[in-house]
């Protein structure tokens, strides 16, 4: 997805919560709305990012640029190792230091990408060092290859 498309989607999401159209949104309103609309289970990664906004204690609301910055920083520019670790942490739903079939299915579901169980099994088999789950090191190795990330 192009960066302009991503920014347009983020702006659309931001505007949904800018009730008084003053170009700011309260992070607690975002989190509460996600819970109320039962989106927490459907989009746990996005909910975690919203909770990160609230943890930054942005009183008086956040601007679109702050909102965009925090979300994009959380998703990470994968040109450095630190951001790859942040992305891994977001994808590792069960916090078991590995991306298994459940994590990958959830990632594809949230990205609205159809993927069969067989495709996911094959992905794990090819990318993992143990054939069971994609470890943090396996993920970092993949991201280094894709994004030319230098070794620290």
C-alpha positions in Angstrom: 0.0 0.0 0.0 1.3 3.4 -0.9 2.2 5.9 1.8 -0.5 8.3 0.5 -3.1 5.5 0.8 -2.0 4.7 4.3 -2.2 8.4 5.4 -5.7 8.7 3.8 -6.9 5.6 5.8 -5.4 7.0 9.0 -7.0 10.4 8.4 -10.4 8.7 7.8 -10.0 6.8 11.1 -8.9 9.9 13.0 -11.8 11.9 11.6 -14.3 9.3 12.9 -13.3 10.2 16.4 -12.9 14.0 16.0 -16.5 14.6 17.1 -16.2 18.3 17.6 -14.0 18.7 14.5 -11.3 20.6 16.4 -8.6 18.4 14.8 -7.8 16.6 18.1 -8.9 13.2 19.5 -8.8 11.9 23.1 -6.9 8.6 23.1 -9.2 7.4 25.9 -12.2 7.9 23.6 -10.5 5.8 20.9 -9.8 3.0 23.4 -13.3 3.1 24.9 -14.9 3.1 21.4 -12.9 0.1 20.4 -14.1 -1.8 23.5 -17.7 -0.6 23.0 -17.8 -1.6 19.4 -16.2 -5.0 20.2 -13.3 -4.3 17.9 -10.7 -5.4 20.5 -11.1 -9.1 19.5 -11.3 -8.3 15.8 -8.3 -5.9 15.7 -6.1 -6.6 18.7 -3.0 -5.1 17.1 -4.7 -1.8 16.3 -6.2 -1.8 19.9 -2.7 -2.2 21.3 -1.5 0.7 19.3 -4.4 2.8 20.5 -3.6 1.8 24.1 0.0 2.9 23.4 -1.3 6.3 22.5 -3.1 6.5 25.9 0.0 5.4 27.8 1.9 8.4 26.4 -0.5 10.5 28.6 -1.4 12.9 25.8 -3.8 15.1 27.8 -6.1 17.5 25.9 -6.1 15.2 22.9 -3.8 14.4 20.1 -3.5 16.0 16.6 -3.6 13.9 13.4 0.1 14.3 13.0 0.7 12.9 16.5 -1.8 10.1 15.9 -0.2 9.2 12.6 3.3 9.4 14.0 2.6 7.1 16.9 0.8 4.5 14.8 3.5 4.5 12.1 6.3 4.5 14.6 4.6 1.6 16.3 4.2 -0.3 13.1 7.7 0.8 12.3 9.9 1.8 9.5 11.5 -1.6 9.1 14.8 -0.2 8.2 16.2 -0.7 11.6 16.3 -3.6 14.0 14.5 -1.9 16.9 11.4 -1.4 14.7 11.5 -5.0 13.5 11.4 -6.0 17.2 8.4 -3.7 17.8 6.6 -5.3 14.8 7.4 -8.8 16.1 6.0 -7.9 19.5 2.7 -6.7 17.9 2.4 -9.8 15.9 3.3 -12.2 18.7 -0.3 -12.2 20.2 0.3 -15.0 22.7 3.6 -13.5 23.8 5.4 -16.8 23.4 8.4 -15.4 21.5 7.2 -17.0 18.3 4.8 -16.5 15.5 2.7 -19.6 15.2 -0.2 -20.5 13.0 -2.6 -18.6 15.2 -0.5 -15.4 15.0 -0.1 -15.6 11.3 -3.8 -16.4 10.7 -4.7 -13.3 12.8 -2.2 -11.1 11.0 -3.7 -12.2 7.6 -7.2 -11.8 8.8 -6.6 -8.2 10.0 -4.9 -7.4 6.8 -7.9 -8.9 5.0 -5.7 -11.3 3.1 -7.0 -14.8 2.3 -4.6 -17.5 3.2 -5.2 -21.2 3.6 -4.0 -23.3 6.5 -1.8 -25.1 4.1 -0.2 -21.9 2.9 0.4 -20.8 6.5 1.9 -24.2 7.4 4.2 -24.0 4.4 5.2 -20.4 5.4 6.1 -21.6 8.9 8.1 -24.6 7.6 10.1 -22.4 5.2 10.7 -19.4 7.5 11.2 -21.1 10.9 14.4 -22.6 12.2 12.4 -25.3 14.2 9.5 -25.9 11.9 7.0 -25.0 14.6 7.0 -21.2 14.9 8.8 -18.2 13.5 11.2 -17.1 16.2 12.2 -13.5 16.8 15.6 -14.3 15.2 13.9 -16.0 12.2 11.7 -12.9 11.8 14.7 -10.6 12.1 16.6 -12.6 9.5 13.7 -12.4 7.1 13.3 -8.6 7.6 17.0 -8.1 7.2 16.9 -9.9 3.8 13.8 -8.0 2.6 14.7 -4.5 3.9 18.6 -4.6 3.8 18.8 -3.9 7.6 22.4 -3.7 8.8 23.4 -6.0 11.6 24.0 -4.1 14.9 
